[in-house]
Amino acid sequence: YPGTLSYYLASAFGEVWMQPSGTVGLVGFATSALFLRDALDKLGVEAQFVARGEYKSAANLFTQDRYTEPHREADAALVNGLRAQ
């Protein structure tokens, strides 16, 4: 599947070749998250996790229904770091 990630990987090499009829869909880097709290609530499941810090957000996918501000900041920092390379 042609796209930003494939091109990013290929950019580590000295040359990038493509067939004349090839396409590359460069759309940039992004993050997305599938928050499962509402689904777990419907099943009567309560997820319980212990986080060691404000920016430890992996459990948020199970305990929240949207991005928290620290989670959003951490994802933005990741994307900005990729863009800066």
Steps between C-alpha positions, in 0.01 A plus 500: 500500500679815381510785743697709742623210714628307196678806366641581844647150519640525146659837578760321712660379176714699257244477219128433475373349177142466384325367192387776258138407572557488878343735752604627839231651719696736721255631756726552799515335838200468728383303800164355581363306791211263546361567846319195636352629825144525367515147355636363828227686692234330285655163584514584870880490504698751704863531395742570784858613444773669700691780324837614626468849359272751335636428152466120520192480283483144360220407741294801386375293207311287751415752772410817305259583220718773344850641511610651831718810468823319604418218253445755221826678589695172494359401159568849363860481624542165324370634169705820530809291568440297184450818296823649634712207378 
